[in-house]
C-alpha cells in the first residue's frame, strides 16, 4: 500500500508541479501527516522532493527531475485508453482499478503524448453488445475469476440450452472469454475442451484440487478450437427464400450467422406476379423482381426455419418444400392464436 502511494505522489508531482500537502492527502485518502512522512521516504530514496511552507507553498520536485515509468509511445498510449472503453472490466469488478491505472499512466506519460491519449478516450467508444440484444441476465464471475487465477479445479451446476434441469460438472479452467458481451468459461471436462456460458452457471465452488490442464494447452488456442467447432458446425438443411429489398439490411443483421452466402439481387426474372410461387416452385424457378432479393440460409434442423416468421409477408420461403410446410404450419398456428372467434377469446374492451 505504501509503495503504491509513494508512486502516486511521485506521478502527481511530475504532472502537476507544486501540489499542496492537503490536496495530496485528500486525493490519496490519508492524513497530511502521512503525506509528509511519505515525502521523507521519497527523499531518503534519492528523489529530489521538497516542501515549501506558506500560503502558496506545497510539495514539489526539483526542476528538471523526471522519471518515465512507462516508455510508452503515442500510439501505445492511445491503445490503452481505447481499451478502457470496452466494458469487460465491469463484470470482473476492475473498473476502479482500471481508472486508477490509467491515471497513473497519464501522469507518467511524456507531456507531448498526454493530449493524444486523453483525446482517444473521448473520441473512441467500443460497445461490445449487438444491436437488439436486449437486457442480459446478471452474471456473477466471482468464483470463476478466482478459479482461473488460483489454478484450482471448479465444481459447477450448469443448465444447458433448452434444458431446465441442472447438471453438475467438475472442470479444469483455462480462463474466461468475453465475446459480443457474453462471458464464457473455457475449461476441460474429463480431459476434453468445453465452453460454458457464464449466465447459465447456477453455482460454482472451488475445490481443493489443483487444476489439471493438458500439456501445452493455453487459453487462446483452446478458445480458437472451440470457436471453430461452433462456427463450422455442419448445417443439415439449406433454405432458399426471397425477401423484400427494403427489409434486406435488417434481415442480414438478424440472420447473419445462418446466411450461406451474400444475397442475390437482380433487375429481371420477374414472372409477372412478383416472383410468387404456387407452392411447388424452387428458388431457381422463382424470379426476384425489382423489389425482391434471394437469400440462402443453412439451418441444423428443419424446424429452425420458423425463425423467418418474424419477417411476416416480407419474406417467402421458396425451397425446400418441407421448409414451406413448416412456415405454413407456423403461420396457421399464429392465425389460430389471434382469431377473434376462438373459444374463450376475451372480448375487446371499449375503453
N, C-alpha and C positions, 0 to 999 in steps of 0.2 A: 504493500500500500504506500509506504513512504517513497520507495523508488519511483513509483508511478506519479506520485505527487511532485517529486523533485523535477521529473521530466516535464510535467505540465507547466511548472513555474518557469523553467528554462525556455520552453517554447513560447509561452505567453510573453515573456520579456523580449524574446527575439522579434516577435510580431509587433508588439505594442510600444516597445521602448520603455519609458518610465511608467510604472504602474503603482498606485498607492497600495500599501500593505493591506488596508481594509478591503479593497476591491479583490485582491488576490484571495484573502480569507473567505470572502463571500462566494467567489467562484469555485473555490476548492472545498467549501463547506467545512472549514476548520477555523480555529481561533487565530487572532492576529499574532498571539504569542507563538503558536505553532509555525506560522509563516516565517517569523524571524528566526526560529530555530532551524527551519529548512534552509534559509538563506545562509546561515552559518555553516551548515553541512555542505552546501554548494561551494562556498568559498574555500572550505577546508579541502575540497576535492580538486581545487585548481581552477574553478570557474570564476572569472573576474566580475563578481557581482558586488554591489554596494548599496547602502541605504542612505537616503538624504532626508533629514528632518525638515520640519516646517510646513507651511501651508501648501506649497507647491512641490513638496518632496515626494518621495516614493522610492521604489526599488528599481534598479536598472543595471544593465551590463555595461562594461567599459566600451566606449565607441570602437567599432571595427571588429569586435568579437562576434564570431558566428560559428555555429556548428550545424552542419547539414546532416540530419539523421536519416534522410531518405535517398538522396541521389536520384530522385525521380525527374524524368523529362516532362515536357508539357503534355505530350500525348498520354504518357503513363498516368499523370495526374487526372487528365480528363476521363480516362478509363475508370479510375477508382470512383470518381464522383457520379458517373453514369451508373455504375454497378449499384450504388446506394439506392437507386430508384426502382430496383427490380422487385422488392416486396418480400423476398424469401426470408428475410431476417425476422419479420414479424412472427411467423409461425414458430421460429426457433427461439424466440424471446431475446433476440440480439439487437433490437432497434436502438436501445440506449447505448450499448457497447459500440455499435457501428457509428452512431453520431459522435461519440467521444473519440473514436479512432480517426474519423475524418477531420475533426477539429485539430487533432494533433498533427495530422498530415498537412493540413492547410497551414498551420503555424510553421511547420518545418520546411515548407516549400520555399525555394528562392523567390524573392519578391516578383520577378517578371512572370513567373508561372502561375501566381495566385489568381489573377483575373480570369484566365482561361479555364482553370479548374472550377472556379465558382460559377462561371457562365455555363459550363457544361451541365452542372447540376440543375440549373434553372431552365435550360433550353431543351434538354433531352429527357423524356419521360418514357419509361418502359412499363407497360401494363401487361402482366403475364396472362390475364384472363381472356378467353374467347368472347366474341360477341354473343349476346343472347344466352350466356352460360347460366344465368340465374344465380340465386343465392347458394353458397356452398355450405355443407354441414361443418360444424366446428370440429377441428382436428386437434387432438392432444398428442403432441410429438415428444412429450417429456421422457417417457420410458424408452421409446425408440431412439431418441437422441442419446440418452445415457448408454444404451447398449452398444450403439455404434462407436462411441468414443472411449468406452471402457473395455471393448473387446470381450463382451460377455454374451453367452447364449441367451436366447429370449423365448419365453413361452407366451404365445398369443392365442386369443379366442377370436376367430375370424369368420365373417359372413361373406360367402362368395356371391357374385352377381346372380340374381334370380332365385336365391335361396333365402329362407327365413331362419333356419337353424344355424347355430354357431358351431364351428369346428375348432378343435384345439390342436395347435402345432408347436413343436419346438424347432426353432430356426437359428441359423448362424448368419447374422447380418454382415453385409458388406458396406452398406451405407444407405443414405436417403437421397432421393431424386425428386426434384420439383419439375413437373412437365405441364406446361399450359395451365398453371395454377393448381394442379393436383399433385399431392405428395404420394410417393411410393416408397415402400421399404423393399430394398433389393437384398435377398438373402438366399442361402442354400437351405433346402429342406431334404433331409436324407441324402445329402451329397449332390443334389441337383438344383440349379438356379430357379428361382421363382419370384414373381412380382406379387406384392401385397399392397393394395390401396390403403393408405393410412386412415381414410374415413370409414373403412369397413372393419378396422381393428376395434373390437368391442372392449378389450382389455389386454394389457401387456404386463408381464412381470419378468424381471431379471432373474436368472438362475445363478448359482454359484460356479457353474462350469465355464471355463474359458471358451471363446468362440473357436470353431473348427472350420477353417476355410480351406478350399482346395489350393494346393501348392501353385504359386504363380498367378492366381486369380486376383484381379483388382476390380474395384467398383466400376470404373469406366468400361473395361472390357466386358464384364458380366452384363452391364446395362445395355450395351450395344447388341449383345447376343439375344437378350430378351426382347429388345425393341424390334429386331429383325423378325423374331418369331411372331410378334403381334402384327407387324406391317405386311409380312409376306405370307400370312395365313391364306391357304388356297380358298378361293370362292367357288362354291358349287353351282351357283345359279347366275346366269347372265341375263340381264333385263334391258330391253330397248324401250325407250319412251320418248314422247315428244312433249315439249313444254313451250308455252308462250314466251316470246323473246323478252317481254317486259318483266318476266319472273325469272329469267335465266341467271342473272347475277346472284339473286337470293338463293336459288337452288344450288348453285356452285358452292356458296358459302356453307349451306346446311348439309349438303350431300357429299362434300369434298372427299371424305375417306372412302365412300362407296363408288365414286366415279371411276370407270375403267379407262377413260381417255378424255380428251378435250371434246366439248360439244361440237356438233356438226350443224352448220347453218348454210342455207342456200337460197338463191333467188328464184329457182324454178322447181319443177317437180310437183306442183300443185295439181291435184286431180280434178279441181273444180269444186270440191266440197271442203276445202281447207285441210285436206290430207286425212280426213277421218276414215276409219276402217269400219268394216262390217262385223268385226269380231274375229275374222279369220286372217286378216292381213298381217304381214310382218313388217319390221322396221325397214326392210329393203324395199317393200312394195308401197309403203305409205309415203306420200310426199310431205315435205315440211311446210311448204308455202312460205310466203314472205313474213308471216307473223309467228312462225314456229321454228324451233331448233330441236335437233335429235340428240339425246344423251344416252350413253350406255353405262350401266351400273353392274356391279358384282356383289352378290349377297351370299352369305354362308348357307342360308336356308330360304325356301320359297316364301315362308311366312313373313320374312323381314321386309318384303315389298310393301307391306302396309304402311311403312314409313312415308310412302309417297301420297297417302291420302290427305296429308296436311296441305297439299297444293290445290285441293279441290278440282274444279273443272279447268284449271290452268295447266294440268298435266294429264296425259293419257298414256298408259302402258300399251305398247304395240306388240311386244313379243317377250316371252313365250306365252302361249295360250293359258298355261297353268297360272302365270302371274296375273293375267287379266281376270281369271276366275277369282283369285284371291282378292283383287281390288273390288270386283263386283260384289263379293260376299261382304267385304268390309263396308262398302257404301250402303248396301242394303241394311246391314246391322245398324248403321248410324241413322238411316231413314226411320227405322222402327223405333229407335230411342226417342227421336224428336217428333214422331207422328202425333198430331193433336188428338186423334180419336183412339189412341192406345188406352186399353182398360187401366183405370187407376191413375190416368194422367191428370195432374191438378189443373183446375180451371184457372185461366188467367185472371188477374185482378184488374179492376178498372182504375185503381189509384185513388 
